[in-house]
Amino acid sequence: MIKPLSDRVLVEPKEAETKTASGLYIPDTAKEKPQQGTVLATGPGKKDEPMEVKPGDEVLYGKYSGTEITVGDKKYLIMRQSDILAVL
């Protein structure tokens, strides 16, 4: 498993919606990048800034936040704790 360092967080993004509220299917090219995910792991934090999120938290983050990595066939994001906008 991936262990983030410092104030970084490993997030598994939610899947993008495949259908609209009215029942229409959205093609892959028109799907929006998800801005919500689940925290899988956190680093130890910084000396002057403790970690506020913990594994299992549902979080909201900026649209272009983090670095996307692929392990096997799963995609994850590694981002700084400060890139997280809110805990849901």
Biopython code that builds the backbone (N, CA, C, O; Angstrom):
import numpy as np
from Bio.PDB.StructureBuilder import StructureBuilder

atoms = [
    (1, "MET", "N", (0.841, -1.187, 0.000)),
    (1, "MET", "CA", (0.000, 0.000, 0.000)),
    (1, "MET", "C", (0.882, 1.245, 0.000)),
    (1, "MET", "O", (2.047, 1.199, 0.395)),
    (2, "ILE", "N", (0.318, 2.334, -0.441)),
    (2, "ILE", "CA", (1.040, 3.594, -0.549)),
    (2, "ILE", "C", (0.956, 4.342, 0.783)),
    (2, "ILE", "O", (-0.128, 4.495, 1.346)),
    (3, "LYS", "N", (2.096, 4.805, 1.282)),
    (3, "LYS", "CA", (2.156, 5.555, 2.543)),
    (3, "LYS", "C", (2.582, 6.984, 2.224)),
    (3, "LYS", "O", (3.747, 7.215, 1.899)),
    (4, "PRO", "N", (1.657, 7.956, 2.312)),
    (4, "PRO", "CA", (2.020, 9.352, 2.041)),
    (4, "PRO", "C", (2.987, 9.897, 3.083)),
    (4, "PRO", "O", (3.007, 9.436, 4.224)),
    (5, "LEU", "N", (3.786, 10.876, 2.687)),
    (5, "LEU", "CA", (4.743, 11.521, 3.575)),
    (5, "LEU", "C", (4.268, 12.920, 3.946)),
    (5, "LEU", "O", (3.440, 13.501, 3.245)),
    (6, "SER", "N", (4.782, 13.457, 5.030)),
    (6, "SER", "CA", (4.525, 14.815, 5.498)),
    (6, "SER", "C", (3.027, 15.073, 5.638)),
    (6, "SER", "O", (2.336, 14.319, 6.323)),
    (7, "ASP", "N", (2.516, 16.125, 5.002)),
    (7, "ASP", "CA", (1.101, 16.483, 5.136)),
    (7, "ASP", "C", (0.290, 16.036, 3.917)),
    (7, "ASP", "O", (-0.727, 16.644, 3.587)),
    (8, "ARG", "N", (0.739, 14.986, 3.262)),
    (8, "ARG", "CA", (0.035, 14.502, 2.067)),
    (8, "ARG", "C", (-1.007, 13.450, 2.431)),
    (8, "ARG", "O", (-0.925, 12.785, 3.464)),
    (9, "VAL", "N", (-1.996, 13.328, 1.535)),
    (9, "VAL", "CA", (-3.139, 12.449, 1.754)),
    (9, "VAL", "C", (-3.364, 11.616, 0.496)),
    (9, "VAL", "O", (-3.265, 12.138, -0.614)),
    (10, "LEU", "N", (-3.664, 10.338, 0.655)),
    (10, "LEU", "CA", (-4.004, 9.455, -0.461)),
    (10, "LEU", "C", (-5.523, 9.360, -0.528)),
    (10, "LEU", "O", (-6.168, 8.951, 0.437)),
    (11, "VAL", "N", (-6.094, 9.743, -1.679)),
    (11, "VAL", "CA", (-7.549, 9.790, -1.845)),
    (11, "VAL", "C", (-7.953, 8.898, -3.006)),
    (11, "VAL", "O", (-7.314, 8.896, -4.058)),
    (12, "GLU", "N", (-9.029, 8.137, -2.800)),
    (12, "GLU", "CA", (-9.632, 7.364, -3.885)),
    (12, "GLU", "C", (-10.829, 8.166, -4.384)),
    (12, "GLU", "O", (-11.828, 8.284, -3.674)),
    (13, "PRO", "N", (-10.744, 8.729, -5.613)),
    (13, "PRO", "CA", (-11.842, 9.555, -6.112)),
    (13, "PRO", "C", (-13.086, 8.715, -6.389)),
    (13, "PRO", "O", (-12.993, 7.542, -6.750)),
    (14, "LYS", "N", (-14.261, 9.346, -6.211)),
    (14, "LYS", "CA", (-15.515, 8.690, -6.551)),
    (14, "LYS", "C", (-15.618, 8.584, -8.061)),
    (14, "LYS", "O", (-15.018, 9.376, -8.789)),
    (15, "GLU", "N", (-16.370, 7.619, -8.525)),
    (15, "GLU", "CA", (-16.586, 7.473, -9.957)),
    (15, "GLU", "C", (-17.446, 8.625, -10.461)),
    (15, "GLU", "O", (-18.336, 9.094, -9.752)),
    (16, "ALA", "N", (-17.185, 9.078, -11.676)),
    (16, "ALA", "CA", (-17.985, 10.137, -12.285)),
    (16, "ALA", "C", (-19.378, 9.594, -12.598)),
    (16, "ALA", "O", (-19.542, 8.411, -12.897)),
    (17, "GLU", "N", (-20.363, 10.461, -12.527)),
    (17, "GLU", "CA", (-21.740, 10.065, -12.817)),
    (17, "GLU", "C", (-21.838, 9.581, -14.263)),
    (17, "GLU", "O", (-21.262, 10.188, -15.165)),
    (18, "THR", "N", (-22.570, 8.488, -14.479)),
    (18, "THR", "CA", (-22.742, 7.959, -15.828)),
    (18, "THR", "C", (-24.117, 8.255, -16.391)),
    (18, "THR", "O", (-24.369, 8.058, -17.580)),
    (19, "LYS", "N", (-25.017, 8.738, -15.517)),
    (19, "LYS", "CA", (-26.379, 9.017, -15.948)),
    (19, "LYS", "C", (-26.859, 10.316, -15.304)),
    (19, "LYS", "O", (-26.526, 10.603, -14.154)),
    (20, "THR", "N", (-27.636, 11.096, -16.043)),
    (20, "THR", "CA", (-28.192, 12.331, -15.498)),
    (20, "THR", "C", (-29.417, 12.018, -14.652)),
    (20, "THR", "O", (-29.887, 10.880, -14.630)),
    (21, "ALA", "N", (-29.933, 13.026, -13.958)),
    (21, "ALA", "CA", (-31.117, 12.843, -13.122)),
    (21, "ALA", "C", (-32.337, 12.443, -13.957)),
    (21, "ALA", "O", (-33.237, 11.764, -13.464)),
    (22, "SER", "N", (-32.360, 12.866, -15.215)),
    (22, "SER", "CA", (-33.493, 12.524, -16.074)),
    (22, "SER", "C", (-33.335, 11.172, -16.754)),
    (22, "SER", "O", (-34.245, 10.724, -17.452)),
    (23, "GLY", "N", (-32.184, 10.508, -16.560)),
    (23, "GLY", "CA", (-31.992, 9.164, -17.095)),
    (23, "GLY", "C", (-31.153, 9.076, -18.349)),
    (23, "GLY", "O", (-30.995, 7.985, -18.897)),
    (24, "LEU", "N", (-30.610, 10.181, -18.824)),
    (24, "LEU", "CA", (-29.767, 10.155, -20.017)),
    (24, "LEU", "C", (-28.360, 9.708, -19.639)),
    (24, "LEU", "O", (-27.847, 10.088, -18.586)),
    (25, "TYR", "N", (-27.736, 8.905, -20.494)),
    (25, "TYR", "CA", (-26.378, 8.446, -20.245)),
    (25, "TYR", "C", (-25.379, 9.484, -20.738)),
    (25, "TYR", "O", (-25.542, 10.064, -21.811)),
    (26, "ILE", "N", (-24.347, 9.707, -19.938)),
    (26, "ILE", "CA", (-23.314, 10.688, -20.261)),
    (26, "ILE", "C", (-22.141, 9.956, -20.911)),
    (26, "ILE", "O", (-21.627, 8.997, -20.335)),
    (27, "PRO", "N", (-21.701, 10.393, -22.111)),
    (27, "PRO", "CA", (-20.547, 9.739, -22.734)),
    (27, "PRO", "C", (-19.262, 10.050, -21.961)),
    (27, "PRO", "O", (-19.186, 11.052, -21.251)),
    (28, "ASP", "N", (-18.260, 9.189, -22.104)),
    (28, "ASP", "CA", (-16.998, 9.356, -21.383)),
    (28, "ASP", "C", (-16.346, 10.706, -21.650)),
    (28, "ASP", "O", (-15.728, 11.279, -20.753)),
    (29, "THR", "N", (-16.471, 11.216, -22.853)),
    (29, "THR", "CA", (-15.823, 12.479, -23.198)),
    (29, "THR", "C", (-16.482, 13.677, -22.524)),
    (29, "THR", "O", (-15.854, 14.731, -22.418)),
    (30, "ALA", "N", (-17.722, 13.554, -22.066)),
    (30, "ALA", "CA", (-18.442, 14.668, -21.457)),
    (30, "ALA", "C", (-18.495, 14.583, -19.939)),
    (30, "ALA", "O", (-19.030, 15.481, -19.290)),
    (31, "LYS", "N", (-17.946, 13.512, -19.362)),
    (31, "LYS", "CA", (-17.984, 13.357, -17.908)),
    (31, "LYS", "C", (-17.083, 14.389, -17.245)),
    (31, "LYS", "O", (-15.995, 14.691, -17.737)),
    (32, "GLU", "N", (-17.550, 14.924, -16.128)),
    (32, "GLU", "CA", (-16.737, 15.865, -15.360)),
    (32, "GLU", "C", (-15.845, 15.106, -14.401)),
    (32, "GLU", "O", (-16.207, 14.039, -13.905)),
    (33, "LYS", "N", (-14.678, 15.666, -14.146)),
    (33, "LYS", "CA", (-13.741, 15.068, -13.205)),
    (33, "LYS", "C", (-14.344, 15.145, -11.800)),
    (33, "LYS", "O", (-14.775, 16.218, -11.376)),
    (34, "PRO", "N", (-14.381, 14.030, -11.074)),
    (34, "PRO", "CA", (-14.981, 14.061, -9.741)),
    (34, "PRO", "C", (-14.179, 14.945, -8.784)),
    (34, "PRO", "O", (-12.960, 15.063, -8.905)),
    (35, "GLN", "N", (-14.880, 15.562, -7.833)),
    (35, "GLN", "CA", (-14.239, 16.422, -6.847)),
    (35, "GLN", "C", (-14.485, 15.902, -5.442)),
    (35, "GLN", "O", (-14.368, 16.643, -4.467)),
    (36, "GLN", "N", (-14.823, 14.635, -5.344)),
    (36, "GLN", "CA", (-15.146, 14.031, -4.056)),
    (36, "GLN", "C", (-14.485, 12.666, -3.998)),
    (36, "GLN", "O", (-14.366, 11.980, -5.014)),
    (37, "GLY", "N", (-14.053, 12.271, -2.796)),
    (37, "GLY", "CA", (-13.412, 10.975, -2.661)),
    (37, "GLY", "C", (-13.286, 10.566, -1.205)),
    (37, "GLY", "O", (-13.729, 11.264, -0.293)),
    (38, "THR", "N", (-12.662, 9.404, -1.020)),
    (38, "THR", "CA", (-12.463, 8.834, 0.305)),
    (38, "THR", "C", (-10.981, 8.815, 0.630)),
    (38, "THR", "O", (-10.166, 8.390, -0.189)),
    (39, "VAL", "N", (-10.632, 9.272, 1.819)),
    (39, "VAL", "CA", (-9.238, 9.257, 2.273)),
    (39, "VAL", "C", (-8.863, 7.818, 2.621)),
    (39, "VAL", "O", (-9.540, 7.175, 3.423)),
    (40, "LEU", "N", (-7.788, 7.314, 2.020)),
    (40, "LEU", "CA", (-7.320, 5.952, 2.294)),
    (40, "LEU", "C", (-6.165, 5.937, 3.285)),
    (40, "LEU", "O", (-6.064, 5.036, 4.118)),
    (41, "ALA", "N", (-5.292, 6.942, 3.192)),
    (41, "ALA", "CA", (-4.118, 7.003, 4.080)),
    (41, "ALA", "C", (-3.670, 8.449, 4.209)),
    (41, "ALA", "O", (-3.888, 9.263, 3.311)),
    (42, "THR", "N", (-3.040, 8.759, 5.336)),
    (42, "THR", "CA", (-2.501, 10.101, 5.551)),
    (42, "THR", "C", (-1.062, 9.999, 6.030)),
    (42, "THR", "O", (-0.647, 8.988, 6.597)),
    (43, "GLY", "N", (-0.315, 11.061, 5.790)),
    (43, "GLY", "CA", (1.033, 11.138, 6.319)),
    (43, "GLY", "C", (0.991, 11.542, 7.783)),
    (43, "GLY", "O", (-0.093, 11.744, 8.331)),
    (44, "PRO", "N", (2.147, 11.664, 8.429)),
    (44, "PRO", "CA", (2.188, 12.017, 9.851)),
    (44, "PRO", "C", (1.873, 13.481, 10.131)),
    (44, "PRO", "O", (1.628, 13.838, 11.284)),
    (45, "GLY", "N", (1.872, 14.335, 9.120)),
    (45, "GLY", "CA", (1.616, 15.757, 9.326)),
    (45, "GLY", "C", (2.920, 16.506, 9.532)),
    (45, "GLY", "O", (3.996, 15.910, 9.568)),
    (46, "LYS", "N", (2.809, 17.821, 9.668)),
    (46, "LYS", "CA", (3.973, 18.661, 9.941)),
    (46, "LYS", "C", (4.002, 18.992, 11.419)),
    (46, "LYS", "O", (2.995, 18.863, 12.114)),
    (47, "LYS", "N", (5.151, 19.414, 11.890)),
    (47, "LYS", "CA", (5.319, 19.722, 13.314)),
    (47, "LYS", "C", (4.338, 20.805, 13.774)),
    (47, "LYS", "O", (3.754, 20.702, 14.853)),
    (48, "ASP", "N", (4.162, 21.842, 12.951)),
    (48, "ASP", "CA", (3.291, 22.948, 13.317)),
    (48, "ASP", "C", (1.874, 22.827, 12.744)),
    (48, "ASP", "O", (1.041, 23.705, 12.968)),
    (49, "GLU", "N", (1.596, 21.738, 12.001)),
    (49, "GLU", "CA", (0.281, 21.561, 11.375)),
    (49, "GLU", "C", (-0.138, 20.086, 11.462)),
    (49, "GLU", "O", (0.222, 19.297, 10.589)),
    (50, "PRO", "N", (-0.890, 19.706, 12.496)),
    (50, "PRO", "CA", (-1.312, 18.306, 12.622)),
    (50, "PRO", "C", (-2.347, 17.940, 11.555)),
    (50, "PRO", "O", (-3.010, 18.811, 10.992)),
    (51, "MET", "N", (-2.469, 16.662, 11.293)),
    (51, "MET", "CA", (-3.427, 16.184, 10.302)),
    (51, "MET", "C", (-4.854, 16.295, 10.852)),
    (51, "MET", "O", (-5.136, 15.870, 11.973)),
    (52, "GLU", "N", (-5.738, 16.870, 10.047)),
    (52, "GLU", "CA", (-7.129, 17.039, 10.444)),
    (52, "GLU", "C", (-8.026, 15.962, 9.841)),
    (52, "GLU", "O", (-9.113, 15.699, 10.354)),
    (53, "VAL", "N", (-7.572, 15.340, 8.753)),
    (53, "VAL", "CA", (-8.352, 14.269, 8.136)),
    (53, "VAL", "C", (-7.771, 12.931, 8.555)),
    (53, "VAL", "O", (-6.604, 12.842, 8.936)),
    (54, "LYS", "N", (-8.591, 11.892, 8.481)),
    (54, "LYS", "CA", (-8.145, 10.547, 8.847)),
    (54, "LYS", "C", (-8.683, 9.564, 7.821)),
    (54, "LYS", "O", (-9.641, 9.882, 7.117)),
    (55, "PRO", "N", (-8.099, 8.388, 7.717)),
    (55, "PRO", "CA", (-8.596, 7.396, 6.765)),
    (55, "PRO", "C", (-10.083, 7.112, 6.995)),
    (55, "PRO", "O", (-10.543, 6.971, 8.128)),
    (56, "GLY", "N", (-10.815, 7.032, 5.883)),
    (56, "GLY", "CA", (-12.250, 6.780, 5.943)),
    (56, "GLY", "C", (-13.091, 8.035, 5.770)),
    (56, "GLY", "O", (-14.292, 7.937, 5.520)),
    (57, "ASP", "N", (-12.483, 9.219, 5.899)),
    (57, "ASP", "CA", (-13.225, 10.471, 5.734)),
    (57, "ASP", "C", (-13.606, 10.678, 4.271)),
    (57, "ASP", "O", (-12.816, 10.411, 3.366)),
    (58, "GLU", "N", (-14.838, 11.161, 4.054)),
    (58, "GLU", "CA", (-15.273, 11.583, 2.721)),
    (58, "GLU", "C", (-14.892, 13.052, 2.597)),
    (58, "GLU", "O", (-15.259, 13.861, 3.449)),
    (59, "VAL", "N", (-14.159, 13.406, 1.541)),
    (59, "VAL", "CA", (-13.663, 14.772, 1.400)),
    (59, "VAL", "C", (-14.032, 15.367, 0.048)),
    (59, "VAL", "O", (-14.296, 14.654, -0.920)),
    (60, "LEU", "N", (-14.041, 16.688, 0.013)),
    (60, "LEU", "CA", (-14.246, 17.467, -1.190)),
    (60, "LEU", "C", (-12.949, 18.189, -1.475)),
    (60, "LEU", "O", (-12.362, 18.767, -0.560)),
    (61, "TYR", "N", (-12.480, 18.177, -2.711)),
    (61, "TYR", "CA", (-11.216, 18.818, -3.068)),
    (61, "TYR", "C", (-11.371, 19.589, -4.363)),
    (61, "TYR", "O", (-12.349, 19.406, -5.087)),
    (62, "GLY", "N", (-10.412, 20.448, -4.656)),
    (62, "GLY", "CA", (-10.447, 21.261, -5.866)),
    (62, "GLY", "C", (-10.381, 20.407, -7.123)),
    (62, "GLY", "O", (-9.843, 19.300, -7.105)),
    (63, "LYS", "N", (-10.934, 20.931, -8.217)),
    (63, "LYS", "CA", (-11.029, 20.183, -9.472)),
    (63, "LYS", "C", (-9.668, 19.744, -10.009)),
    (63, "LYS", "O", (-9.548, 18.650, -10.560)),
    (64, "TYR", "N", (-8.652, 20.575, -9.857)),
    (64, "TYR", "CA", (-7.336, 20.249, -10.410)),
    (64, "TYR", "C", (-6.311, 19.979, -9.315)),
    (64, "TYR", "O", (-5.113, 20.161, -9.532)),
    (65, "SER", "N", (-6.764, 19.550, -8.151)),
    (65, "SER", "CA", (-5.874, 19.288, -7.017)),
    (65, "SER", "C", (-5.219, 17.923, -7.133)),
    (65, "SER", "O", (-5.782, 16.994, -7.712)),
    (66, "GLY", "N", (-4.035, 17.817, -6.579)),
    (66, "GLY", "CA", (-3.371, 16.533, -6.436)),
    (66, "GLY", "C", (-2.700, 16.011, -7.691)),
    (66, "GLY", "O", (-2.802, 16.586, -8.775)),
    (67, "THR", "N", (-2.017, 14.906, -7.500)),
    (67, "THR", "CA", (-1.326, 14.200, -8.567)),
    (67, "THR", "C", (-1.981, 12.847, -8.733)),
    (67, "THR", "O", (-2.106, 12.092, -7.768)),
    (68, "GLU", "N", (-2.399, 12.533, -9.944)),
    (68, "GLU", "CA", (-3.071, 11.265, -10.202)),
    (68, "GLU", "C", (-2.037, 10.168, -10.405)),
    (68, "GLU", "O", (-1.094, 10.321, -11.181)),
    (69, "ILE", "N", (-2.228, 9.060, -9.699)),
    (69, "ILE", "CA", (-1.352, 7.900, -9.868)),
    (69, "ILE", "C", (-2.225, 6.678, -10.118)),
    (69, "ILE", "O", (-3.383, 6.636, -9.703)),
    (70, "THR", "N", (-1.664, 5.692, -10.794)),
    (70, "THR", "CA", (-2.377, 4.453, -11.076)),
    (70, "THR", "C", (-1.593, 3.295, -10.496)),
    (70, "THR", "O", (-0.401, 3.145, -10.768)),
    (71, "VAL", "N", (-2.255, 2.481, -9.702)),
    (71, "VAL", "CA", (-1.661, 1.279, -9.127)),
    (71, "VAL", "C", (-2.546, 0.126, -9.565)),
    (71, "VAL", "O", (-3.705, 0.028, -9.160)),
    (72, "GLY", "N", (-1.987, -0.747, -10.399)),
    (72, "GLY", "CA", (-2.810, -1.804, -10.968)),
    (72, "GLY", "C", (-3.795, -1.176, -11.930)),
    (72, "GLY", "O", (-3.395, -0.506, -12.882)),
    (73, "ASP", "N", (-5.073, -1.385, -11.693)),
    (73, "ASP", "CA", (-6.095, -0.773, -12.540)),
    (73, "ASP", "C", (-6.891, 0.297, -11.796)),
    (73, "ASP", "O", (-7.900, 0.784, -12.306)),
    (74, "LYS", "N", (-6.442, 0.669, -10.584)),
    (74, "LYS", "CA", (-7.147, 1.678, -9.783)),
    (74, "LYS", "C", (-6.407, 3.009, -9.845)),
    (74, "LYS", "O", (-5.177, 3.053, -9.874)),
    (75, "LYS", "N", (-7.180, 4.089, -9.866)),
    (75, "LYS", "CA", (-6.600, 5.435, -9.893)),
    (75, "LYS", "C", (-6.769, 6.081, -8.524)),
    (75, "LYS", "O", (-7.819, 5.967, -7.891)),
    (76, "TYR", "N", (-5.720, 6.759, -8.082)),
    (76, "TYR", "CA", (-5.712, 7.444, -6.799)),
    (76, "TYR", "C", (-5.179, 8.853, -6.995)),
    (76, "TYR", "O", (-4.584, 9.168, -8.025)),
    (77, "LEU", "N", (-5.400, 9.693, -5.999)),
    (77, "LEU", "CA", (-4.839, 11.038, -5.979)),
    (77, "LEU", "C", (-3.994, 11.202, -4.723)),
    (77, "LEU", "O", (-4.390, 10.774, -3.639)),
    (78, "ILE", "N", (-2.841, 11.818, -4.872)),
    (78, "ILE", "CA", (-2.037, 12.218, -3.716)),
    (78, "ILE", "C", (-2.037, 13.738, -3.714)),
    (78, "ILE", "O", (-1.654, 14.374, -4.696)),
    (79, "MET", "N", (-2.471, 14.310, -2.598)),
    (79, "MET", "CA", (-2.553, 15.764, -2.491)),
    (79, "MET", "C", (-2.163, 16.210, -1.099)),
    (79, "MET", "O", (-2.132, 15.412, -0.162)),
    (80, "ARG", "N", (-1.869, 17.477, -0.973)),
    (80, "ARG", "CA", (-1.589, 18.053, 0.339)),
    (80, "ARG", "C", (-2.901, 18.228, 1.091)),
    (80, "ARG", "O", (-3.960, 18.399, 0.489)),
    (81, "GLN", "N", (-2.814, 18.181, 2.401)),
    (81, "GLN", "CA", (-4.013, 18.370, 3.225)),
    (81, "GLN", "C", (-4.659, 19.733, 2.928)),
    (81, "GLN", "O", (-5.882, 19.862, 2.997)),
    (82, "SER", "N", (-3.858, 20.738, 2.604)),
    (82, "SER", "CA", (-4.390, 22.067, 2.342)),
    (82, "SER", "C", (-5.204, 22.131, 1.043)),
    (82, "SER", "O", (-5.951, 23.088, 0.840)),
    (83, "ASP", "N", (-5.074, 21.123, 0.153)),
    (83, "ASP", "CA", (-5.877, 21.065, -1.070)),
    (83, "ASP", "C", (-7.290, 20.578, -0.800)),
    (83, "ASP", "O", (-8.167, 20.728, -1.651)),
    (84, "ILE", "N", (-7.523, 20.002, 0.358)),
    (84, "ILE", "CA", (-8.860, 19.505, 0.714)),
    (84, "ILE", "C", (-9.694, 20.686, 1.182)),
    (84, "ILE", "O", (-9.282, 21.448, 2.056)),
    (85, "LEU", "N", (-10.879, 20.828, 0.585)),
    (85, "LEU", "CA", (-11.745, 21.964, 0.880)),
    (85, "LEU", "C", (-12.669, 21.702, 2.064)),
    (85, "LEU", "O", (-12.938, 22.605, 2.857)),
    (86, "ALA", "N", (-13.162, 20.450, 2.188)),
    (86, "ALA", "CA", (-14.117, 20.153, 3.251)),
    (86, "ALA", "C", (-14.181, 18.652, 3.512)),
    (86, "ALA", "O", (-13.883, 17.841, 2.635)),
    (87, "VAL", "N", (-14.573, 18.300, 4.725)),
    (87, "VAL", "CA", (-14.856, 16.915, 5.086)),
    (87, "VAL", "C", (-16.371, 16.767, 5.103)),
    (87, "VAL", "O", (-17.061, 17.552, 5.753)),
    (88, "LEU", "N", (-16.889, 15.784, 4.405)),
    (88, "LEU", "CA", (-18.351, 15.592, 4.340)),
    (88, "LEU", "C", (-18.853, 14.706, 5.448)),
    (88, "LEU", "O", (-20.053, 14.447, 5.534)),
]
sb = StructureBuilder()
sb.init_structure("model")
sb.init_model(0)
sb.init_chain("A")
sb.init_seg("    ")
for serial, (resi, resn, name, xyz) in enumerate(atoms, 1):
    if name == "N":
        sb.init_residue(resn, " ", resi, " ")
    sb.init_atom(name, np.array(xyz, "f"), 0.0, 1.0, " ", f" {name:<3s}", serial, name[0])
structure = sb.get_structure()
